[in-house]
Amino acid sequence: MMAVRCTDPSDDDETAMTTLSTRLTRALTLRHPIVGAPMAFAAGGALAAAVSRAGGLGLIGGGYGDPAWLEAQFAAAQGERVGVGFITWSLRKSPSLLTDVLRHRPAAVMLSFGDPRPFVDPIREAGALLVCQCQNMEHVADALDVRADIIVAQGAEAGGHGALRGTLTFVPEVADSIATQAPQTLLLAAGGIADGRGLAAALLLGADGALVGTRLWASTEALVAPRHHESIVDADGDDTVRTRVADIARELAWPAYFTARIRRNAFTARWHGHEDELERNVATEGPRYRQAFADGDPENTGVWFGEAAGLIGAIESAGTIVERMASDAARRLARYGGATLT
């Protein structure tokens, strides 16, 4: 169930104060049903804190596990209530990272791209919510088996790593599964959600909120190079590709099921479809890729955003993005969605 509070939902009043109340906002004491995705290298402490201050919940991107970086990002969060996310198969190589992070008492820990079971007990013992990101129904079954507090149904539209399911059909299928097997479990939709229309749609599909990545990647607080930011403003939804080439260049052994959605550029034009050749030349091409990333070059490295690029026209503060997305979704639901006005 959701409720919408709106002082005036009329078409000519775009400043009306609106609030969306969902199971997620009530369970986590949030103002808005928005969670910031823990994007590796981009979602640092400043971004996570900004999302939380705006009324959502921000997650720091644990990435591949750099203890010093994680410590610095929790410090940058300045005591705000935030969570953290990990690439699960990578965390298994350095489980002490989780121990270190749990000392910061994160509100939630999100596990993606691997079996969550080795980490469930310490997360629960620390009092954090267990969030499992899923890309197919087998993943959902695993998340339900470990009694995840929150399941994220991630569609292929998302930037960064993911799989093949589309958000529009995957989210309601997961919602139906949760309703019959674990109705207390919360559901977030992810993949292509970048404005109030997407958030409203996610709620109507049966989600309790949205996990937002690409739109917050395009925020002033994100740890993103200026020219990479410029490239998303100029892009549309056709300007991305699902590919393995960034992982090959970085020599990261991602499970074959997961590919990455990144911007189409000179790097992808050269190597996508020529993965075997890239692997043979990685001793040369790998350092070139990493240097281009360090230089903020948008053409010769991976630029990590999703299909929602076509909905983004400016780099704005995370607070502005969260507030506008929630307010617009509430107005749309009150106006067209049949939600209860209270």
C-alpha positions in Angstrom: 0.0 0.0 0.0 1.1 3.5 -0.7 -0.4 6.9 0.2 0.1 10.3 -1.4 -0.2 13.6 0.4 -0.5 16.5 -1.9 -1.5 20.1 -1.0 -2.8 20.7 -4.5 -2.5 18.1 -7.2 -3.8 20.5 -9.9 -2.0 20.6 -13.3 -1.0 24.3 -12.9 0.7 24.0 -9.5 4.1 22.4 -9.9 5.2 23.7 -6.5 2.7 21.7 -4.5 4.3 19.9 -1.6 3.8 16.1 -2.1 4.9 13.1 -0.1 4.9 9.4 -1.0 4.5 7.0 1.8 5.2 3.3 1.1 6.2 0.3 3.0 9.9 1.3 2.4 9.6 4.8 3.8 7.7 3.5 6.8 10.1 0.6 7.6 13.2 2.7 7.1 11.8 6.0 8.4 12.5 7.8 5.1 10.7 10.8 3.5 11.1 9.4 0.0 11.1 5.9 -1.4 14.5 6.3 -3.1 17.7 4.5 -2.4 21.0 5.6 -4.0 22.7 2.8 -5.8 26.2 1.8 -4.5 28.0 2.5 -7.7 31.6 1.5 -7.6 34.0 4.4 -7.7 31.2 6.9 -8.1 29.0 6.6 -5.0 31.2 7.9 -2.3 30.3 9.2 1.1 29.4 12.7 0.0 26.8 11.3 -2.5 25.4 8.8 -0.1 25.0 11.4 2.6 23.4 13.9 0.2 20.8 11.3 -0.8 20.1 10.5 2.9 19.8 14.2 3.8 17.3 14.6 1.0 15.1 12.0 2.6 16.2 8.8 0.8 18.9 6.4 1.8 22.3 6.6 0.3 24.6 3.7 -0.2 28.4 3.9 -0.5 29.8 1.8 -3.3 32.2 -0.8 -1.8 33.4 -1.8 -5.3 36.2 -4.3 -5.4 37.4 -3.6 -1.9 39.8 -0.8 -1.0 39.9 -0.5 2.8 41.5 3.0 2.9 39.0 4.3 0.3 36.0 2.9 2.3 37.3 4.5 5.5 37.6 7.8 3.7 34.1 7.6 2.3 32.5 6.8 5.6 34.4 9.8 7.0 33.0 11.9 4.1 29.5 10.9 5.0 30.0 12.9 8.2 27.8 10.8 10.4 24.8 10.7 8.1 22.7 7.5 8.1 24.0 5.6 5.1 24.6 2.1 3.9 27.1 0.3 1.7 27.1 -2.1 -1.2 29.5 -4.9 -2.2 30.2 -6.9 -5.3 29.7 -10.2 -3.6 32.1 -12.4 -5.6 34.9 -9.9 -4.9 34.0 -9.6 -1.2 34.6 -13.3 -0.8 38.2 -12.7 -1.6 38.6 -10.1 1.2 35.9 -10.9 3.8 37.6 -8.6 6.4 36.3 -5.7 4.4 32.8 -6.4 5.7 34.1 -6.7 9.2 35.7 -3.3 8.9 32.7 -1.6 7.3 30.2 -3.0 9.9 32.1 -1.1 12.6 30.6 2.0 11.0 27.1 0.7 11.8 25.7 1.1 8.2 21.9 1.2 8.0 22.0 -1.5 5.2 24.4 -3.7 3.3 23.6 -4.5 -0.3 25.1 -7.7 -1.8 25.1 -8.1 -5.6 26.4 -10.6 -8.1 27.1 -13.6 -6.0 25.9 -15.9 -3.2 25.0 -13.8 -0.2 25.1 -16.7 2.3 28.6 -16.3 3.7 27.8 -12.7 4.8 24.2 -12.9 6.1 25.0 -13.6 9.7 27.5 -10.8 10.4 25.3 -8.3 8.6 22.3 -9.3 10.8 24.4 -9.4 13.9 25.5 -5.8 13.2 21.9 -4.7 13.0 22.1 -3.7 9.3 19.4 -4.5 6.8 20.3 -7.2 4.3 19.7 -6.1 0.7 20.1 -8.6 -2.1 20.2 -7.3 -5.7 18.8 -9.9 -8.2 18.9 -10.2 -11.9 16.8 -13.3 -12.4 14.3 -15.4 -10.6 17.0 -17.8 -9.4 18.7 -15.0 -7.6 15.4 -14.0 -6.1 14.9 -17.5 -4.8 18.4 -17.3 -3.1 17.5 -13.9 -1.6 14.2 -15.3 -0.2 16.0 -18.3 1.1 18.4 -16.1 3.2 15.4 -14.0 4.3 16.7 -10.7 2.8 15.0 -7.6 4.2 15.0 -5.9 0.8 15.3 -7.4 -2.7 16.4 -5.2 -5.6 15.0 -6.4 -9.0 17.5 -5.0 -11.4 16.6 -4.7 -15.1 19.1 -4.7 -18.0 18.6 -1.0 -18.6 20.8 -0.2 -15.6 24.2 1.2 -16.0 27.2 -0.9 -14.9 26.9 -4.7 -14.4 23.7 -6.6 -14.8 22.1 -9.3 -16.9 19.2 -9.7 -19.4 15.8 -9.2 -17.8 13.9 -6.0 -18.5 12.6 -3.8 -15.6 9.0 -3.6 -16.8 8.4 -7.4 -16.5 10.9 -8.4 -13.9 9.7 -6.1 -11.2 6.1 -7.3 -11.1 7.2 -11.0 -11.4 9.4 -10.5 -8.3 6.6 -8.6 -6.6 4.3 -11.6 -7.1 6.9 -14.0 -5.8 7.5 -12.0 -2.7 3.7 -11.6 -2.1 3.2 -15.4 -2.0 6.5 -16.5 -0.3 7.7 -13.6 2.0 5.2 -10.7 2.1 7.2 -8.9 4.7 10.2 -8.5 2.3 10.5 -5.1 0.7 11.1 -4.6 -3.0 13.1 -2.0 -4.9 13.0 -1.6 -8.7 16.2 -0.7 -10.5 17.2 -0.1 -14.1 16.2 3.0 -16.1 14.5 4.9 -13.3 15.6 8.5 -13.5 12.6 10.7 -12.9 9.2 10.9 -11.3 7.6 8.9 -14.1 10.0 6.0 -13.5 9.5 6.1 -9.8 5.7 6.2 -10.1 5.9 3.3 -12.6 8.0 1.3 -10.2 5.5 1.7 -7.5 2.6 0.7 -9.7 4.5 -2.4 -10.8 4.5 -3.5 -7.2 7.8 -2.1 -5.9 8.1 -0.3 -2.6 10.7 2.1 -3.9 13.5 2.5 -6.4 17.2 2.0 -6.4 18.6 4.9 -8.5 22.0 4.8 -10.1 22.5 6.6 -13.4 20.6 9.7 -12.4 22.6 10.1 -9.3 25.8 9.3 -11.2 25.0 12.6 -13.0 25.0 14.5 -9.7 27.5 17.1 -8.4 28.4 14.9 -5.4 29.3 11.8 -7.5 32.9 10.9 -7.9 32.8 11.3 -11.7 35.2 13.1 -14.0 33.9 16.3 -15.5 34.2 15.1 -19.1 32.4 11.9 -18.2 29.6 14.1 -16.8 29.6 16.1 -20.0 29.2 13.0 -22.0 26.0 11.9 -20.3 24.4 15.2 -20.8 25.0 14.8 -24.6 23.9 11.2 -24.7 20.6 9.5 -25.3 19.4 6.0 -24.4 20.9 4.5 -27.6 24.4 5.6 -26.6 25.1 2.6 -24.4 26.1 -1.0 -25.0 26.2 -4.2 -22.9 29.7 -5.6 -23.2 32.6 -7.4 -21.5 35.4 -5.2 -22.9 35.8 -3.0 -19.8 36.2 -6.0 -17.6 38.7 -7.6 -20.0 40.8 -4.4 -20.0 40.7 -4.2 -16.2 41.5 -7.9 -16.0 38.6 -8.5 -13.7 37.2 -12.0 -13.8 33.5 -11.3 -13.7 31.2 -14.2 -13.9 30.2 -14.7 -17.6 26.5 -14.2 -16.9 27.1 -10.5 -16.0 28.0 -7.9 -18.6 28.4 -4.2 -18.1 26.4 -1.4 -19.7 28.7 1.5 -20.5 28.7 4.4 -23.0 29.5 3.7 -26.6 32.8 5.4 -27.4 36.0 4.9 -29.3 37.1 2.2 -26.8 33.9 0.1 -27.3 33.9 0.7 -31.1 37.4 -0.7 -31.3 37.0 -3.7 -29.0 33.4 -4.7 -28.6 33.1 -7.8 -30.8 36.8 -8.3 -30.7 37.1 -9.6 -27.1 39.6 -12.3 -28.0 42.0 -9.8 -29.5 41.7 -7.5 -26.5 42.5 -10.4 -24.2 45.7 -11.1 -26.3 46.7 -7.5 -26.1 45.7 -6.7 -22.5 49.2 -6.2 -21.3 49.3 -3.1 -23.5 45.6 -2.1 -23.6 45.0 -2.6 -19.9 47.3 0.2 -18.8 46.0 2.5 -21.6 42.4 1.9 -20.3 43.4 2.6 -16.7 45.3 5.8 -17.6 42.4 7.1 -19.7 40.1 6.5 -16.7 42.5 8.3 -14.4 42.7 11.2 -16.9 38.9 11.5 -17.2 39.0 10.7 -20.9 35.4 9.9 -22.1 36.5 8.1 -25.3 39.2 5.6 -24.4 37.9 4.0 -21.2 34.6 2.8 -19.6 32.0 5.5 -18.9 29.6 3.8 -16.6 26.0 4.9 -17.2 22.8 3.3 -18.3 19.9 3.8 -20.7 18.5 6.5 -18.5 21.1 8.8 -20.0 18.4 10.0 -22.5 16.4 11.4 -19.6 19.2 13.5 -18.1 19.8 17.1 -19.3 22.0 18.5 -16.5 24.3 17.7 -13.7 22.5 18.7 -10.5 22.8 18.2 -6.8 21.6 14.8 -5.4 19.2 16.6 -3.1 17.5 18.4 -6.0 17.3 15.1 -8.0 15.8 13.1 -5.1 13.3 15.8 -4.1 12.1 16.4 -7.6 11.8 12.7 -8.5 9.7 12.0 -5.4 7.5 15.1 -5.7 6.8 14.5 -9.4 6.0 10.8 -8.8 3.6 11.7 -6.0 1.8 14.3 -8.2 1.6 11.8 -11.1 0.2 9.0 -8.9 -2.3 11.4 -7.3 -3.4 12.6 -10.7 -3.5 9.5 -12.8 -2.6 6.4 -10.7 -5.6 6.0 -8.6 -3.5 6.3 -5.4 -5.4 7.3 -2.2 -5.3 11.0 -1.4 -4.9 11.6 2.3 
